[in-house]
Amino acid sequence: MDVSGIYETLSPLEKVYWAQLEALFRRVEARRPEKGIVALIFRARALVAHQNIPLEQALADTLEGATQRTERRIALLKQCPLKSDSVL
């Protein structure tokens, strides 16, 4: 997925969530955070279209789900002997 140029097409609300998702992805040192962020924003847009909910709610739900998955991943990484606690 080519994500170049997508940021400029986002609404101001989506840009706020982009920043929050970017911070979340930094916590787990994602290799290509932009790709994941774009996928999550598109997922939120799909929720708007399919469930007829406001964009703000769809973005909040998507961020909440991503945060929960990230917290689980961080907990697993802390158990890994190859990953230092100072990074997390």
Secondary structure, 3 states (H helix, E strand, C coil): CCCCCCHHHCCHHHHHHHHHHHHHHHHCCCCCHHHHHHHHHHHHHHHHHHHCCCHHHHHHHHHHHHHHHHHHHHHHHHHCCCCCCCCC
